[in-house]
Amino acid sequence: MTPEVTVVLPTRDRADLLREAVASVLSQPSPSWELVVVDDASSDGTAAWLSSLDDGRIRNVRLDVHVDRSAARNRGLAEAAAPAVLFLDDDDRLAGGALDRLWRALGETPSAVAAIGAKRAFDGTGHRKRIPHPRVRLVRPVWGDVLAGWMFVSGQVLLRAEAVLAAGGWDEKLAVAEDQDLWLRAIGRDPVVLVPSVVLEQRTRAGGVDASFEEEEIRRPFAATDGPLIDARRHLKRAGRAFDDERFADATKELVTAARRAPPLLTSPVWGPQLALSTAKAAAAAALGPAGPAARHAIKRIRTRLRRNPTEPGVPTTGR
């Protein structure tokens, strides 16, 4: 029987984390699914463990030469038999019932090219936090939200396979920001279903690379038609840096400028609540003057006590 959903899971030298990712797929009761694991030339026992799995729904693709993750995802996509596909990273986990919620939402909305659920960040110390996401089901395009910098990861998204194939799959020339590129090409201006349920548990990741150049290049072709949204994204990123540096007045100014440059962000169910809350926080901290940083750190300490402050691996939570 042809599966309804294909989960593509590329992996490389993460056998312990891979076990958790695979277990999260095995726990999905419905719809009918297949799991295509692309072993990207692992050398840590991954191949032996995958070979030991006795489940006809799991197929292993072994690459003898290491490739980047976009190429590994495309290799898995080529093996996909289902009409819908989800790309799961090997250090993340699907939430219980995730595939069922996404599949039902996509099936009930023929006009939608994808279903996007919420995610919960977690770390190795038991801290968990739901990342902001619309709390009610909505059907709408997210083109403007993505151009303005809305970040969602592949494990949150169930895509119609035909749309990904028509877009040419993942861009193998990109090592960073490749997901944003795919959303703009495969989802584009078509509507998606925003599912309020948490469908992904995303493990916090250490470090990271600066993708600013690639993110700008991805958006460059749309500057003539969507310049205000792209400009608003730059101000939003500046606001984030200013907030991190505790320059709260500057953060407030950048957030207000972003809203002025792209007023539709204020009515977006994705950006509107976040923009309003962030502006209020920055303005309040700025009004407190020297007490602003102390108030911010006090709030972080409270989150830590409530175990709602996921951090990068190896980074202590106290005092952040």
FENMONOR-V538930 format. One record per residue. N is the residue number from 1. RES is the residue in one small letter. OMEGA is omega in whole degrees, 0 to 359 (NA if undefined). NEAR is the number of other C-alpha atoms within 8 Angstrom. Layout:
((N;RES;OMEGA;NEAR) (N;RES;OMEGA;NEAR))
This chain:
((1;m;180;2) (2;t;179;5) (3;p;178;10) (4;e;182;10) (5;v;170;15) (6;t;172;16) (7;v;178;12) (8;v;186;16) (9;l;175;14) (10;p;181;15) (11;t;175;13) (12;r;173;10) (13;d;176;9) (14;r;188;11) (15;a;182;11) (16;d;179;6) (17;l;180;10) (18;l;179;11) (19;r;179;8) (20;e;180;11) (21;a;180;15) (22;v;179;9) (23;a;180;8) (24;s;176;12) (25;v;180;10) (26;l;182;7) (27;s;182;7) (28;q;184;12) (29;p;181;8) (30;s;358;8) (31;p;176;10) (32;s;184;8) (33;w;169;12) (34;e;179;12) (35;l;177;12) (36;v;179;15) (37;v;179;13) (38;v;180;16) (39;d;186;14) (40;d;175;14) (41;a;178;10) (42;s;180;11) (43;s;186;7) (44;d;181;7) (45;g;180;9) (46;t;184;13) (47;a;180;10) (48;a;180;7) (49;w;179;9) (50;l;180;8) (51;s;182;8) (52;s;182;6) (53;l;182;7) (54;d;180;5) (55;d;184;5) (56;g;180;5) (57;r;182;7) (58;i;176;10) (59;r;181;9) (60;n;174;10) (61;v;182;9) (62;r;174;9) (63;l;182;9) (64;d;179;6) (65;v;183;6) (66;h;174;7) (67;v;177;7) (68;d;187;8) (69;r;179;8) (70;s;178;12) (71;a;178;11) (72;a;177;12) (73;r;179;14) (74;n;178;10) (75;r;177;9) (76;g;178;15) (77;l;179;10) (78;a;180;6) (79;e;187;7) (80;a;179;10) (81;a;187;7) (82;a;178;13) (83;p;179;10) (84;a;185;11) (85;v;175;15) (86;l;181;14) (87;f;183;11) (88;l;175;13) (89;d;188;11) (90;d;176;12) (91;d;177;11) (92;d;181;14) (93;r;172;14) (94;l;175;12) (95;a;180;10) (96;g;179;8) (97;g;185;10) (98;a;183;12) (99;l;180;11) (100;d;181;11) (101;r;181;11) (102;l;181;15) (103;w;179;12) (104;r;180;8) (105;a;180;11) (106;l;180;14) (107;g;181;7) (108;e;183;6) (109;t;184;8) (110;p;182;7) (111;s;185;7) (112;a;178;12) (113;v;182;13) (114;a;171;13) (115;a;184;16) (116;i;179;12) (117;g;179;15) (118;a;177;16) (119;k;176;12) (120;r;177;12) (121;a;177;13) (122;f;177;14) (123;d;184;13) (124;g;181;6) (125;t;178;4) (126;g;178;8) (127;h;180;12) (128;r;179;12) (129;k;175;10) (130;r;180;9) (131;i;183;8) (132;p;183;6) (133;h;179;8) (134;p;184;12) (135;r;177;7) (136;v;179;7) (137;r;181;9) (138;l;173;8) (139;v;184;9) (140;r;172;9) (141;p;176;10) (142;v;181;11) (143;w;182;11) (144;g;180;8) (145;d;180;12) (146;v;178;12) (147;l;180;11) (148;a;173;11) (149;g;178;7) (150;w;184;9) (151;m;168;6) (152;f;187;5) (153;v;190;7) (154;s;182;10) (155;g;177;12) (156;q;195;13) (157;v;170;13) (158;l;185;14) (159;l;169;12) (160;r;186;11) (161;a;182;10) (162;e;179;7) (163;a;179;11) (164;v;180;12) (165;l;180;8) (166;a;179;8) (167;a;179;9) (168;g;178;7) (169;g;181;10) (170;w;178;11) (171;d;185;11) (172;e;177;8) (173;k;183;4) (174;l;175;9) (175;a;177;9) (176;v;180;8) (177;a;182;10) (178;e;178;11) (179;d;177;10) (180;q;178;11) (181;d;181;10) (182;l;181;14) (183;w;181;10) (184;l;181;11) (185;r;186;8) (186;a;178;10) (187;i;175;14) (188;g;183;10) (189;r;179;8) (190;d;178;12) (191;p;173;13) (192;v;173;15) (193;v;175;15) (194;l;184;13) (195;v;185;16) (196;p;183;11) (197;s;173;8) (198;v;181;12) (199;v;184;16) (200;l;169;15) (201;e;184;13) (202;q;178;11) (203;r;177;9) (204;t;186;11) (205;r;180;7) (206;a;171;7) (207;g;185;5) (208;g;180;5) (209;v;179;5) (210;d;182;5) (211;a;186;8) (212;s;182;6) (213;f;182;7) (214;e;179;10) (215;e;177;10) (216;e;181;8) (217;e;179;8) (218;i;183;9) (219;r;185;10) (220;r;181;7) (221;p;184;7) (222;f;185;8) (223;a;183;9) (224;a;184;6) (225;t;186;5) (226;d;183;8) (227;g;181;9) (228;p;179;8) (229;l;180;12) (230;i;177;12) (231;d;178;11) (232;a;179;14) (233;r;180;12) (234;r;179;8) (235;h;178;12) (236;l;178;11) (237;k;177;8) (238;r;178;10) (239;a;179;14) (240;g;179;9) (241;r;180;9) (242;a;179;12) (243;f;178;12) (244;d;180;7) (245;d;180;6) (246;e;171;7) (247;r;192;10) (248;f;178;12) (249;a;178;9) (250;d;179;10) (251;a;179;16) (252;t;180;12) (253;k;181;9) (254;e;179;12) (255;l;178;14) (256;v;179;9) (257;t;178;10) (258;a;180;13) (259;a;179;13) (260;r;180;7) (261;r;183;10) (262;a;182;10) (263;p;179;8) (264;p;179;7) (265;l;182;11) (266;l;180;11) (267;t;178;8) (268;s;177;9) (269;p;178;7) (270;v;186;10) (271;w;187;12) (272;g;181;11) (273;p;180;9) (274;q;182;9) (275;l;180;12) (276;a;182;9) (277;l;181;8) (278;s;179;9) (279;t;179;12) (280;a;179;8) (281;k;182;8) (282;a;181;13) (283;a;179;11) (284;a;179;9) (285;a;178;14) (286;a;181;11) (287;a;180;7) (288;l;179;8) (289;g;182;7) (290;p;180;6) (291;a;182;8) (292;g;179;12) (293;p;180;9) (294;a;179;8) (295;a;179;9) (296;r;181;9) (297;h;177;10) (298;a;178;8) (299;i;179;8) (300;k;179;11) (301;r;177;11) (302;i;178;8) (303;r;180;10) (304;t;178;12) (305;r;179;7) (306;l;181;7) (307;r;179;10) (308;r;182;10) (309;n;179;12) (310;p;181;14) (311;t;176;10) (312;e;179;10) (313;p;178;9) (314;g;180;5) (315;v;181;6) (316;p;182;6) (317;t;185;9) (318;t;174;6) (319;g;179;6) (320;r;NA;7))
